[in-house]
Amino acid sequence: MDREKLDKAFSELDYEDDLEIKVLISQTEVEHLKSENNELRKLLSEYDLRLRHYVELIAKIHMTTII
């Protein structure tokens, strides 16, 4: 009877340890994805600025060809 209780207790501890490890792995993955998301947002912002600049240049060229 005591052996069954011990086995059950160790089983529950293993399960809790597994859950804690999975939580830590998930938290690490979330932090990595947040960092990657921030980097992608920076790149998107830079490309947006470049695109706006090119659109302005094209508009200026277009205006000089109309006149």
Predicted model as a PDB file, atoms N, CA, C, CB and O in Angstrom, pLDDT in the B-factor column:
MODEL        1                                                                  
ATOM      1  N   MET A   1       0.824  -1.201   0.000  1.00 59.00           N  
ATOM      2  CA  MET A   1       0.000   0.000   0.000  1.00 59.00           C  
ATOM      3  C   MET A   1       0.863   1.258   0.000  1.00 59.00           C  
ATOM      4  CB  MET A   1      -0.934   0.002   1.208  1.00 59.00           C  
ATOM      5  O   MET A   1       0.599   2.183  -0.767  1.00 59.00           O  
ATOM      6  N   ASP A   2       1.887   1.306   0.847  1.00 81.00           N  
ATOM      7  CA  ASP A   2       2.779   2.463   0.882  1.00 81.00           C  
ATOM      8  C   ASP A   2       3.539   2.613  -0.422  1.00 81.00           C  
ATOM      9  CB  ASP A   2       3.756   2.346   2.041  1.00 81.00           C  
ATOM     10  O   ASP A   2       3.814   3.726  -0.872  1.00 81.00           O  
ATOM     11  N   ARG A   3       3.873   1.489  -1.018  1.00 78.00           N  
ATOM     12  CA  ARG A   3       4.594   1.511  -2.290  1.00 78.00           C  
ATOM     13  C   ARG A   3       3.742   2.193  -3.362  1.00 78.00           C  
ATOM     14  CB  ARG A   3       4.972   0.073  -2.729  1.00 78.00           C  
ATOM     15  O   ARG A   3       4.273   2.965  -4.161  1.00 78.00           O  
ATOM     16  N   GLU A   4       2.463   1.930  -3.396  1.00 82.00           N  
ATOM     17  CA  GLU A   4       1.557   2.545  -4.362  1.00 82.00           C  
ATOM     18  C   GLU A   4       1.481   4.050  -4.140  1.00 82.00           C  
ATOM     19  CB  GLU A   4       0.157   1.920  -4.263  1.00 82.00           C  
ATOM     20  O   GLU A   4       1.479   4.827  -5.094  1.00 82.00           O  
ATOM     21  N   LYS A   5       1.418   4.457  -2.873  1.00 77.00           N  
ATOM     22  CA  LYS A   5       1.369   5.891  -2.561  1.00 77.00           C  
ATOM     23  C   LYS A   5       2.654   6.585  -3.002  1.00 77.00           C  
ATOM     24  CB  LYS A   5       1.141   6.110  -1.051  1.00 77.00           C  
ATOM     25  O   LYS A   5       2.621   7.684  -3.555  1.00 77.00           O  
ATOM     26  N   LEU A   6       3.790   5.927  -2.750  1.00 71.00           N  
ATOM     27  CA  LEU A   6       5.069   6.496  -3.183  1.00 71.00           C  
ATOM     28  C   LEU A   6       5.150   6.595  -4.702  1.00 71.00           C  
ATOM     29  CB  LEU A   6       6.231   5.652  -2.654  1.00 71.00           C  
ATOM     30  O   LEU A   6       5.568   7.619  -5.243  1.00 71.00           O  
ATOM     31  N   ASP A   7       4.752   5.535  -5.382  1.00 76.00           N  
ATOM     32  CA  ASP A   7       4.758   5.556  -6.848  1.00 76.00           C  
ATOM     33  C   ASP A   7       3.877   6.676  -7.384  1.00 76.00           C  
ATOM     34  CB  ASP A   7       4.288   4.208  -7.406  1.00 76.00           C  
ATOM     35  O   ASP A   7       4.248   7.376  -8.327  1.00 76.00           O  
ATOM     36  N   LYS A   8       2.705   6.836  -6.772  1.00 78.00           N  
ATOM     37  CA  LYS A   8       1.782   7.884  -7.210  1.00 78.00           C  
ATOM     38  C   LYS A   8       2.376   9.267  -6.941  1.00 78.00           C  
ATOM     39  CB  LYS A   8       0.420   7.739  -6.498  1.00 78.00           C  
ATOM     40  O   LYS A   8       2.262  10.162  -7.779  1.00 78.00           O  
ATOM     41  N   ALA A   9       3.000   9.446  -5.793  1.00 75.00           N  
ATOM     42  CA  ALA A   9       3.612  10.732  -5.446  1.00 75.00           C  
ATOM     43  C   ALA A   9       4.738  11.074  -6.417  1.00 75.00           C  
ATOM     44  CB  ALA A   9       4.149  10.704  -4.001  1.00 75.00           C  
ATOM     45  O   ALA A   9       4.832  12.208  -6.885  1.00 75.00           O  
ATOM     46  N   PHE A  10       5.595  10.092  -6.722  1.00 73.00           N  
ATOM     47  CA  PHE A  10       6.685  10.339  -7.668  1.00 73.00           C  
ATOM     48  C   PHE A  10       6.147  10.611  -9.073  1.00 73.00           C  
ATOM     49  CB  PHE A  10       7.647   9.144  -7.696  1.00 73.00           C  
ATOM     50  O   PHE A  10       6.683  11.437  -9.812  1.00 73.00           O  
ATOM     51  N   SER A  11       5.102   9.914  -9.413  1.00 80.00           N  
ATOM     52  CA  SER A  11       4.484  10.136 -10.722  1.00 80.00           C  
ATOM     53  C   SER A  11       3.955  11.558 -10.824  1.00 80.00           C  
ATOM     54  CB  SER A  11       3.348   9.126 -10.968  1.00 80.00           C  
ATOM     55  O   SER A  11       4.123  12.217 -11.850  1.00 80.00           O  
ATOM     56  N   GLU A  12       3.317  12.028  -9.763  1.00 78.00           N  
ATOM     57  CA  GLU A  12       2.790  13.400  -9.753  1.00 78.00           C  
ATOM     58  C   GLU A  12       3.921  14.416  -9.811  1.00 78.00           C  
ATOM     59  CB  GLU A  12       1.930  13.641  -8.500  1.00 78.00           C  
ATOM     60  O   GLU A  12       3.805  15.439 -10.486  1.00 78.00           O  
ATOM     61  N   LEU A  13       5.025  14.137  -9.102  1.00 76.00           N  
ATOM     62  CA  LEU A  13       6.177  15.044  -9.161  1.00 76.00           C  
ATOM     63  C   LEU A  13       6.755  15.104 -10.565  1.00 76.00           C  
ATOM     64  CB  LEU A  13       7.258  14.603  -8.170  1.00 76.00           C  
ATOM     65  O   LEU A  13       7.067  16.184 -11.066  1.00 76.00           O  
ATOM     66  N   ASP A  14       6.900  13.945 -11.201  1.00 79.00           N  
ATOM     67  CA  ASP A  14       7.409  13.915 -12.577  1.00 79.00           C  
ATOM     68  C   ASP A  14       6.500  14.713 -13.498  1.00 79.00           C  
ATOM     69  CB  ASP A  14       7.534  12.466 -13.082  1.00 79.00           C  
ATOM     70  O   ASP A  14       6.975  15.456 -14.357  1.00 79.00           O  
ATOM     71  N   TYR A  15       5.197  14.559 -13.319  1.00 77.00           N  
ATOM     72  CA  TYR A  15       4.236  15.278 -14.147  1.00 77.00           C  
ATOM     73  C   TYR A  15       4.371  16.779 -13.928  1.00 77.00           C  
ATOM     74  CB  TYR A  15       2.801  14.816 -13.840  1.00 77.00           C  
ATOM     75  O   TYR A  15       4.361  17.550 -14.887  1.00 77.00           O  
ATOM     76  N   GLU A  16       4.496  17.197 -12.671  1.00 81.00           N  
ATOM     77  CA  GLU A  16       4.651  18.619 -12.371  1.00 81.00           C  
ATOM     78  C   GLU A  16       5.959  19.157 -12.936  1.00 81.00           C  
ATOM     79  CB  GLU A  16       4.595  18.856 -10.859  1.00 81.00           C  
ATOM     80  O   GLU A  16       5.998  20.270 -13.462  1.00 81.00           O  
ATOM     81  N   ASP A  17       7.032  18.372 -12.832  1.00 83.00           N  
ATOM     82  CA  ASP A  17       8.307  18.792 -13.412  1.00 83.00           C  
ATOM     83  C   ASP A  17       8.190  18.954 -14.919  1.00 83.00           C  
ATOM     84  CB  ASP A  17       9.409  17.783 -13.076  1.00 83.00           C  
ATOM     85  O   ASP A  17       8.686  19.928 -15.486  1.00 83.00           O  
ATOM     86  N   ASP A  18       7.535  18.001 -15.564  1.00 84.00           N  
ATOM     87  CA  ASP A  18       7.332  18.086 -17.011  1.00 84.00           C  
ATOM     88  C   ASP A  18       6.551  19.341 -17.378  1.00 84.00           C  
ATOM     89  CB  ASP A  18       6.600  16.842 -17.525  1.00 84.00           C  
ATOM     90  O   ASP A  18       6.868  20.019 -18.355  1.00 84.00           O  
ATOM     91  N   LEU A  19       5.529  19.641 -16.585  1.00 85.00           N  
ATOM     92  CA  LEU A  19       4.736  20.844 -16.855  1.00 85.00           C  
ATOM     93  C   LEU A  19       5.575  22.107 -16.683  1.00 85.00           C  
ATOM     94  CB  LEU A  19       3.512  20.897 -15.930  1.00 85.00           C  
ATOM     95  O   LEU A  19       5.490  23.026 -17.498  1.00 85.00           O  
ATOM     96  N   GLU A  20       6.380  22.154 -15.631  1.00 87.00           N  
ATOM     97  CA  GLU A  20       7.235  23.322 -15.406  1.00 87.00           C  
ATOM     98  C   GLU A  20       8.223  23.504 -16.555  1.00 87.00           C  
ATOM     99  CB  GLU A  20       7.992  23.186 -14.074  1.00 87.00           C  
ATOM    100  O   GLU A  20       8.462  24.622 -17.010  1.00 87.00           O  
ATOM    101  N   ILE A  21       8.787  22.406 -17.013  1.00 87.00           N  
ATOM    102  CA  ILE A  21       9.727  22.478 -18.132  1.00 87.00           C  
ATOM    103  C   ILE A  21       9.021  22.977 -19.387  1.00 87.00           C  
ATOM    104  CB  ILE A  21      10.371  21.101 -18.392  1.00 87.00           C  
ATOM    105  O   ILE A  21       9.561  23.807 -20.119  1.00 87.00           O  
ATOM    106  N   LYS A  22       7.825  22.476 -19.632  1.00 87.00           N  
ATOM    107  CA  LYS A  22       7.068  22.913 -20.810  1.00 87.00           C  
ATOM    108  C   LYS A  22       6.714  24.386 -20.717  1.00 87.00           C  
ATOM    109  CB  LYS A  22       5.794  22.081 -20.968  1.00 87.00           C  
ATOM    110  O   LYS A  22       6.733  25.099 -21.720  1.00 87.00           O  
ATOM    111  N   VAL A  23       6.390  24.844 -19.511  1.00 90.00           N  
ATOM    112  CA  VAL A  23       6.075  26.267 -19.322  1.00 90.00           C  
ATOM    113  C   VAL A  23       7.314  27.109 -19.604  1.00 90.00           C  
ATOM    114  CB  VAL A  23       5.552  26.535 -17.881  1.00 90.00           C  
ATOM    115  O   VAL A  23       7.225  28.128 -20.289  1.00 90.00           O  
ATOM    116  N   LEU A  24       8.464  26.696 -19.085  1.00 90.00           N  
ATOM    117  CA  LEU A  24       9.697  27.441 -19.327  1.00 90.00           C  
ATOM    118  C   LEU A  24      10.054  27.470 -20.806  1.00 90.00           C  
ATOM    119  CB  LEU A  24      10.844  26.837 -18.530  1.00 90.00           C  
ATOM    120  O   LEU A  24      10.465  28.504 -21.332  1.00 90.00           O  
ATOM    121  N   ILE A  25       9.898  26.347 -21.467  1.00 91.00           N  
ATOM    122  CA  ILE A  25      10.170  26.289 -22.909  1.00 91.00           C  
ATOM    123  C   ILE A  25       9.218  27.223 -23.656  1.00 91.00           C  
ATOM    124  CB  ILE A  25      10.030  24.831 -23.439  1.00 91.00           C  
ATOM    125  O   ILE A  25       9.634  27.949 -24.559  1.00 91.00           O  
ATOM    126  N   SER A  26       7.958  27.201 -23.280  1.00 94.00           N  
ATOM    127  CA  SER A  26       6.963  28.068 -23.931  1.00 94.00           C  
ATOM    128  C   SER A  26       7.276  29.535 -23.693  1.00 94.00           C  
ATOM    129  CB  SER A  26       5.554  27.748 -23.420  1.00 94.00           C  
ATOM    130  O   SER A  26       7.166  30.350 -24.609  1.00 94.00           O  
ATOM    131  N   GLN A  27       7.665  29.878 -22.471  1.00 95.00           N  
ATOM    132  CA  GLN A  27       8.007  31.268 -22.159  1.00 95.00           C  
ATOM    133  C   GLN A  27       9.221  31.724 -22.958  1.00 95.00           C  
ATOM    134  CB  GLN A  27       8.274  31.431 -20.657  1.00 95.00           C  
ATOM    135  O   GLN A  27       9.268  32.856 -23.441  1.00 95.00           O  
ATOM    136  N   THR A  28      10.194  30.845 -23.093  1.00 95.00           N  
ATOM    137  CA  THR A  28      11.382  31.174 -23.881  1.00 95.00           C  
ATOM    138  C   THR A  28      11.012  31.384 -25.344  1.00 95.00           C  
ATOM    139  CB  THR A  28      12.442  30.064 -23.755  1.00 95.00           C  
ATOM    140  O   THR A  28      11.501  32.310 -25.991  1.00 95.00           O  
ATOM    141  N   GLU A  29      10.161  30.534 -25.849  1.00 95.00           N  
ATOM    142  CA  GLU A  29       9.717  30.661 -27.236  1.00 95.00           C  
ATOM    143  C   GLU A  29       8.947  31.963 -27.439  1.00 95.00           C  
ATOM    144  CB  GLU A  29       8.844  29.458 -27.634  1.00 95.00           C  
ATOM    145  O   GLU A  29       9.115  32.635 -28.457  1.00 95.00           O  
ATOM    146  N   VAL A  30       8.113  32.312 -26.484  1.00 97.00           N  
ATOM    147  CA  VAL A  30       7.350  33.563 -26.572  1.00 97.00           C  
ATOM    148  C   VAL A  30       8.295  34.757 -26.608  1.00 97.00           C  
ATOM    149  CB  VAL A  30       6.370  33.693 -25.382  1.00 97.00           C  
ATOM    150  O   VAL A  30       8.110  35.667 -27.416  1.00 97.00           O  
ATOM    151  N   GLU A  31       9.302  34.764 -25.747  1.00 96.00           N  
ATOM    152  CA  GLU A  31      10.266  35.866 -25.733  1.00 96.00           C  
ATOM    153  C   GLU A  31      11.017  35.949 -27.054  1.00 96.00           C  
ATOM    154  CB  GLU A  31      11.255  35.698 -24.575  1.00 96.00           C  
ATOM    155  O   GLU A  31      11.253  37.039 -27.574  1.00 96.00           O  
ATOM    156  N   HIS A  32      11.389  34.799 -27.590  1.00 95.00           N  
ATOM    157  CA  HIS A  32      12.080  34.773 -28.880  1.00 95.00           C  
ATOM    158  C   HIS A  32      11.178  35.339 -29.984  1.00 95.00           C  
ATOM    159  CB  HIS A  32      12.518  33.330 -29.229  1.00 95.00           C  
ATOM    160  O   HIS A  32      11.627  36.127 -30.817  1.00 95.00           O  
ATOM    161  N   LEU A  33       9.924  34.937 -29.983  1.00 97.00           N  
ATOM    162  CA  LEU A  33       8.994  35.411 -31.008  1.00 97.00           C  
ATOM    163  C   LEU A  33       8.722  36.910 -30.860  1.00 97.00           C  
ATOM    164  CB  LEU A  33       7.676  34.628 -30.933  1.00 97.00           C  
ATOM    165  O   LEU A  33       8.589  37.618 -31.858  1.00 97.00           O  
ATOM    166  N   LYS A  34       8.641  37.387 -29.629  1.00 98.00           N  
ATOM    167  CA  LYS A  34       8.458  38.826 -29.415  1.00 98.00           C  
ATOM    168  C   LYS A  34       9.645  39.600 -29.979  1.00 98.00           C  
ATOM    169  CB  LYS A  34       8.283  39.136 -27.911  1.00 98.00           C  
ATOM    170  O   LYS A  34       9.475  40.628 -30.635  1.00 98.00           O  
ATOM    171  N   SER A  35      10.836  39.098 -29.719  1.00 97.00           N  
ATOM    172  CA  SER A  35      12.047  39.741 -30.218  1.00 97.00           C  
ATOM    173  C   SER A  35      12.066  39.739 -31.745  1.00 97.00           C  
ATOM    174  CB  SER A  35      13.297  39.036 -29.668  1.00 97.00           C  
ATOM    175  O   SER A  35      12.384  40.746 -32.377  1.00 97.00           O  
ATOM    176  N   GLU A  36      11.727  38.609 -32.313  1.00 98.00           N  
ATOM    177  CA  GLU A  36      11.689  38.498 -33.776  1.00 98.00           C  
ATOM    178  C   GLU A  36      10.629  39.428 -34.361  1.00 98.00           C  
ATOM    179  CB  GLU A  36      11.410  37.041 -34.201  1.00 98.00           C  
ATOM    180  O   GLU A  36      10.845  40.058 -35.396  1.00 98.00           O  
ATOM    181  N   ASN A  37       9.492  39.505 -33.691  1.00 98.00           N  
ATOM    182  CA  ASN A  37       8.419  40.386 -34.137  1.00 98.00           C  
ATOM    183  C   ASN A  37       8.879  41.849 -34.122  1.00 98.00           C  
ATOM    184  CB  ASN A  37       7.172  40.206 -33.248  1.00 98.00           C  
ATOM    185  O   ASN A  37       8.598  42.603 -35.053  1.00 98.00           O  
ATOM    186  N   ASN A  38       9.583  42.240 -33.064  1.00 98.00           N  
ATOM    187  CA  ASN A  38      10.091  43.614 -32.981  1.00 98.00           C  
ATOM    188  C   ASN A  38      11.072  43.904 -34.106  1.00 98.00           C  
ATOM    189  CB  ASN A  38      10.763  43.857 -31.626  1.00 98.00           C  
ATOM    190  O   ASN A  38      11.042  44.981 -34.701  1.00 98.00           O  
ATOM    191  N   GLU A  39      11.937  42.946 -34.393  1.00 98.00           N  
ATOM    192  CA  GLU A  39      12.906  43.124 -35.474  1.00 98.00           C  
ATOM    193  C   GLU A  39      12.192  43.258 -36.827  1.00 98.00           C  
ATOM    194  CB  GLU A  39      13.898  41.939 -35.507  1.00 98.00           C  
ATOM    195  O   GLU A  39      12.568  44.090 -37.652  1.00 98.00           O  
ATOM    196  N   LEU A  40      11.180  42.448 -37.041  1.00 98.00           N  
ATOM    197  CA  LEU A  40      10.425  42.523 -38.292  1.00 98.00           C  
ATOM    198  C   LEU A  40       9.671  43.842 -38.409  1.00 98.00           C  
ATOM    199  CB  LEU A  40       9.447  41.354 -38.392  1.00 98.00           C  
ATOM    200  O   LEU A  40       9.554  44.399 -39.501  1.00 98.00           O  
ATOM    201  N   ARG A  41       9.161  44.340 -37.294  1.00 98.00           N  
ATOM    202  CA  ARG A  41       8.484  45.644 -37.312  1.00 98.00           C  
ATOM    203  C   ARG A  41       9.449  46.764 -37.683  1.00 98.00           C  
ATOM    204  CB  ARG A  41       7.847  45.935 -35.947  1.00 98.00           C  
ATOM    205  O   ARG A  41       9.088  47.682 -38.419  1.00 98.00           O  
ATOM    206  N   LYS A  42      10.691  46.687 -37.165  1.00 98.00           N  
ATOM    207  CA  LYS A  42      11.707  47.678 -37.518  1.00 98.00           C  
ATOM    208  C   LYS A  42      11.983  47.641 -39.020  1.00 98.00           C  
ATOM    209  CB  LYS A  42      13.011  47.429 -36.725  1.00 98.00           C  
ATOM    210  O   LYS A  42      12.022  48.675 -39.688  1.00 98.00           O  
ATOM    211  N   LEU A  43      12.174  46.427 -39.533  1.00 98.00           N  
ATOM    212  CA  LEU A  43      12.442  46.288 -40.970  1.00 98.00           C  
ATOM    213  C   LEU A  43      11.283  46.814 -41.803  1.00 98.00           C  
ATOM    214  CB  LEU A  43      12.712  44.823 -41.325  1.00 98.00           C  
ATOM    215  O   LEU A  43      11.490  47.493 -42.808  1.00 98.00           O  
ATOM    216  N   LEU A  44      10.071  46.502 -41.385  1.00 98.00           N  
ATOM    217  CA  LEU A  44       8.894  46.972 -42.107  1.00 98.00           C  
ATOM    218  C   LEU A  44       8.838  48.493 -42.106  1.00 98.00           C  
ATOM    219  CB  LEU A  44       7.615  46.393 -41.489  1.00 98.00           C  
ATOM    220  O   LEU A  44       8.507  49.109 -43.119  1.00 98.00           O  
ATOM    221  N   SER A  45       9.159  49.088 -40.983  1.00 98.00           N  
ATOM    222  CA  SER A  45       9.163  50.543 -40.882  1.00 98.00           C  
ATOM    223  C   SER A  45      10.209  51.152 -41.818  1.00 98.00           C  
ATOM    224  CB  SER A  45       9.429  50.976 -39.432  1.00 98.00           C  
ATOM    225  O   SER A  45       9.944  52.146 -42.493  1.00 98.00           O  
ATOM    226  N   GLU A  46      11.405  50.543 -41.851  1.00 98.00           N  
ATOM    227  CA  GLU A  46      12.459  51.030 -42.747  1.00 98.00           C  
ATOM    228  C   GLU A  46      12.032  50.905 -44.208  1.00 98.00           C  
ATOM    229  CB  GLU A  46      13.768  50.255 -42.511  1.00 98.00           C  
ATOM    230  O   GLU A  46      12.231  51.834 -44.990  1.00 98.00           O  
ATOM    231  N   TYR A  47      11.454  49.782 -44.578  1.00 98.00           N  
ATOM    232  CA  TYR A  47      11.019  49.591 -45.960  1.00 98.00           C  
ATOM    233  C   TYR A  47       9.874  50.545 -46.308  1.00 98.00           C  
ATOM    234  CB  TYR A  47      10.584  48.132 -46.187  1.00 98.00           C  
ATOM    235  O   TYR A  47       9.784  51.021 -47.440  1.00 98.00           O  
ATOM    236  N   ASP A  48       9.009  50.820 -45.344  1.00 98.00           N  
ATOM    237  CA  ASP A  48       7.920  51.759 -45.569  1.00 98.00           C  
ATOM    238  C   ASP A  48       8.471  53.152 -45.863  1.00 98.00           C  
ATOM    239  CB  ASP A  48       6.981  51.799 -44.351  1.00 98.00           C  
ATOM    240  O   ASP A  48       7.990  53.836 -46.766  1.00 98.00           O  
ATOM    241  N   LEU A  49       9.483  53.571 -45.100  1.00 98.00           N  
ATOM    242  CA  LEU A  49      10.099  54.879 -45.344  1.00 98.00           C  
ATOM    243  C   LEU A  49      10.744  54.935 -46.721  1.00 98.00           C  
ATOM    244  CB  LEU A  49      11.141  55.188 -44.266  1.00 98.00           C  
ATOM    245  O   LEU A  49      10.602  55.921 -47.445  1.00 98.00           O  
ATOM    246  N   ARG A  50      11.460  53.860 -47.080  1.00 98.00           N  
ATOM    247  CA  ARG A  50      12.079  53.823 -48.417  1.00 98.00           C  
ATOM    248  C   ARG A  50      11.030  53.896 -49.515  1.00 98.00           C  
ATOM    249  CB  ARG A  50      12.916  52.549 -48.588  1.00 98.00           C  
ATOM    250  O   ARG A  50      11.195  54.621 -50.496  1.00 98.00           O  
ATOM    251  N   LEU A  51       9.956  53.147 -49.345  1.00 98.00           N  
ATOM    252  CA  LEU A  51       8.893  53.137 -50.340  1.00 98.00           C  
ATOM    253  C   LEU A  51       8.271  54.516 -50.492  1.00 98.00           C  
ATOM    254  CB  LEU A  51       7.825  52.120 -49.965  1.00 98.00           C  
ATOM    255  O   LEU A  51       8.020  54.970 -51.608  1.00 98.00           O  
ATOM    256  N   ARG A  52       8.024  55.177 -49.377  1.00 98.00           N  
ATOM    257  CA  ARG A  52       7.466  56.539 -49.448  1.00 98.00           C  
ATOM    258  C   ARG A  52       8.414  57.475 -50.190  1.00 98.00           C  
ATOM    259  CB  ARG A  52       7.186  57.087 -48.030  1.00 98.00           C  
ATOM    260  O   ARG A  52       7.982  58.306 -50.988  1.00 98.00           O  
ATOM    261  N   HIS A  53       9.716  57.331 -49.917  1.00 98.00           N  
ATOM    262  CA  HIS A  53      10.705  58.159 -50.605  1.00 98.00           C  
ATOM    263  C   HIS A  53      10.675  57.901 -52.114  1.00 98.00           C  
ATOM    264  CB  HIS A  53      12.115  57.886 -50.046  1.00 98.00           C  
ATOM    265  O   HIS A  53      10.702  58.844 -52.904  1.00 98.00           O  
ATOM    266  N   TYR A  54      10.618  56.646 -52.509  1.00 97.00           N  
ATOM    267  CA  TYR A  54      10.573  56.312 -53.934  1.00 97.00           C  
ATOM    268  C   TYR A  54       9.298  56.824 -54.587  1.00 97.00           C  
ATOM    269  CB  TYR A  54      10.684  54.804 -54.128  1.00 97.00           C  
ATOM    270  O   TYR A  54       9.327  57.284 -55.729  1.00 97.00           O  
ATOM    271  N   VAL A  55       8.194  56.750 -53.883  1.00 97.00           N  
ATOM    272  CA  VAL A  55       6.931  57.258 -54.425  1.00 97.00           C  
ATOM    273  C   VAL A  55       7.034  58.762 -54.641  1.00 97.00           C  
ATOM    274  CB  VAL A  55       5.747  56.924 -53.477  1.00 97.00           C  
ATOM    275  O   VAL A  55       6.559  59.277 -55.654  1.00 97.00           O  
ATOM    276  N   GLU A  56       7.651  59.473 -53.695  1.00 97.00           N  
ATOM    277  CA  GLU A  56       7.842  60.917 -53.859  1.00 97.00           C  
ATOM    278  C   GLU A  56       8.730  61.219 -55.058  1.00 97.00           C  
ATOM    279  CB  GLU A  56       8.450  61.525 -52.590  1.00 97.00           C  
ATOM    280  O   GLU A  56       8.451  62.142 -55.823  1.00 97.00           O  
ATOM    281  N   LEU A  57       9.797  60.444 -55.225  1.00 96.00           N  
ATOM    282  CA  LEU A  57      10.681  60.650 -56.378  1.00 96.00           C  
ATOM    283  C   LEU A  57       9.943  60.410 -57.694  1.00 96.00           C  
ATOM    284  CB  LEU A  57      11.901  59.722 -56.287  1.00 96.00           C  
ATOM    285  O   LEU A  57      10.096  61.170 -58.651  1.00 96.00           O  
ATOM    286  N   ILE A  58       9.156  59.367 -57.730  1.00 96.00           N  
ATOM    287  CA  ILE A  58       8.386  59.059 -58.938  1.00 96.00           C  
ATOM    288  C   ILE A  58       7.388  60.176 -59.218  1.00 96.00           C  
ATOM    289  CB  ILE A  58       7.652  57.703 -58.794  1.00 96.00           C  
ATOM    290  O   ILE A  58       7.193  60.565 -60.370  1.00 96.00           O  
ATOM    291  N   ALA A  59       6.757  60.692 -58.167  1.00 94.00           N  
ATOM    292  CA  ALA A  59       5.798  61.793 -58.346  1.00 94.00           C  
ATOM    293  C   ALA A  59       6.504  63.030 -58.896  1.00 94.00           C  
ATOM    294  CB  ALA A  59       5.095  62.131 -57.005  1.00 94.00           C  
ATOM    295  O   ALA A  59       5.967  63.717 -59.765  1.00 94.00           O  
ATOM    296  N   LYS A  60       7.706  63.317 -58.394  1.00 93.00           N  
ATOM    297  CA  LYS A  60       8.462  64.475 -58.895  1.00 93.00           C  
ATOM    298  C   LYS A  60       8.838  64.284 -60.362  1.00 93.00           C  
ATOM    299  CB  LYS A  60       9.734  64.700 -58.048  1.00 93.00           C  
ATOM    300  O   LYS A  60       8.719  65.206 -61.169  1.00 93.00           O  
ATOM    301  N   ILE A  61       9.291  63.085 -60.693  1.00 93.00           N  
ATOM    302  CA  ILE A  61       9.643  62.796 -62.095  1.00 93.00           C  
ATOM    303  C   ILE A  61       8.405  62.930 -62.973  1.00 93.00           C  
ATOM    304  CB  ILE A  61      10.255  61.368 -62.236  1.00 93.00           C  
ATOM    305  O   ILE A  61       8.468  63.499 -64.063  1.00 93.00           O  
ATOM    306  N   HIS A  62       7.314  62.420 -62.507  1.00 93.00           N  
ATOM    307  CA  HIS A  62       6.069  62.495 -63.265  1.00 93.00           C  
ATOM    308  C   HIS A  62       5.651  63.947 -63.481  1.00 93.00           C  
ATOM    309  CB  HIS A  62       4.956  61.724 -62.545  1.00 93.00           C  
ATOM    310  O   HIS A  62       5.199  64.312 -64.566  1.00 93.00           O  
ATOM    311  N   MET A  63       5.803  64.775 -62.446  1.00 91.00           N  
ATOM    312  CA  MET A  63       5.441  66.187 -62.557  1.00 91.00           C  
ATOM    313  C   MET A  63       6.326  66.901 -63.573  1.00 91.00           C  
ATOM    314  CB  MET A  63       5.547  66.875 -61.193  1.00 91.00           C  
ATOM    315  O   MET A  63       5.841  67.764 -64.304  1.00 91.00           O  
ATOM    316  N   THR A  64       7.612  66.561 -63.634  1.00 91.00           N  
ATOM    317  CA  THR A  64       8.499  67.235 -64.596  1.00 91.00           C  
ATOM    318  C   THR A  64       8.221  66.801 -66.020  1.00 91.00           C  
ATOM    319  CB  THR A  64       9.955  66.960 -64.257  1.00 91.00           C  
ATOM    320  O   THR A  64       8.482  67.559 -66.954  1.00 91.00           O  
ATOM    321  N   THR A  65       7.706  65.617 -66.206  1.00 89.00           N  
ATOM    322  CA  THR A  65       7.401  65.183 -67.575  1.00 89.00           C  
ATOM    323  C   THR A  65       6.076  65.746 -68.048  1.00 89.00           C  
ATOM    324  CB  THR A  65       7.375  63.659 -67.662  1.00 89.00           C  
ATOM    325  O   THR A  65       5.849  65.862 -69.252  1.00 89.00           O  
ATOM    326  N   ILE A  66       5.205  66.095 -67.131  1.00 80.00           N  
ATOM    327  CA  ILE A  66       3.909  66.681 -67.517  1.00 80.00           C  
ATOM    328  C   ILE A  66       4.082  68.135 -67.948  1.00 80.00           C  
ATOM    329  CB  ILE A  66       2.899  66.593 -66.345  1.00 80.00           C  
ATOM    330  O   ILE A  66       3.431  68.597 -68.885  1.00 80.00           O  
ATOM    331  N   ILE A  67       4.949  68.834 -67.269  1.00 64.00           N  
ATOM    332  CA  ILE A  67       5.149  70.270 -67.542  1.00 64.00           C  
ATOM    333  C   ILE A  67       5.914  70.477 -68.766  1.00 64.00           C  
ATOM    334  CB  ILE A  67       5.840  70.954 -66.419  1.00 64.00           C  
ATOM    335  O   ILE A  67       6.173  71.619 -69.146  1.00 64.00           O  
TER     336      ILE A  67                                                      
ENDMDL                                                                          
END                                                                             
